[in-house]
């Protein structure tokens, strides 16, 4: 059976260290320990994720985030991270009012996933990504522009399999 391809946005890595929400932090740690580290999924990030981590102003937090990547070497970089196709698709998400212009980075995460035919985009960002209304609009726009590979935008909680 083919492994599912998942893309981890920055929020998922960030929640490894989220002291203010211990329940979600613990779920995220469980996900990394029992699924990422065991290579259960083909896991990916992009240079955008790294850039967002590097832009963290708190130096301790930035160091934690970047060190998480070396703790999980099985996480790969997406093959295609920058192209006119990705940029155009991200712009469509904001121009169509699916995402606000200030959330262009989120639109880029989605476009990277769609163009690379990821099965899932994992996020803890409920406001702009893991939101049923936005997911539906994203799906319809993708179909309209002939992106037929379905992308699920979900939280790590939704991929934890207790029977694994």
PEURHU-V510608 format. One record per run of one state. SS is the DSSP state (H for helix, E for strand, C for the rest). FROM is the first residue (numbers start at 1). TO is the last residue. Records with the same first field share a line. If there is no record, write none. Layout:
# PEURHU-V510608
SS=FROM-TO + FROM-TO
This chain:
# PEURHU-V510608
C=1-4 + 9-9 + 18-18 + 37-41 + 46-46 + 55-58 + 72-75 + 78-83 + 96-100 + 116-119 + 123-131 + 145-151 + 155-155 + 160-164
E=5-8 + 42-45 + 76-77 + 120-122 + 152-154
H=10-17 + 19-36 + 47-54 + 59-71 + 84-95 + 101-115 + 132-144 + 156-159
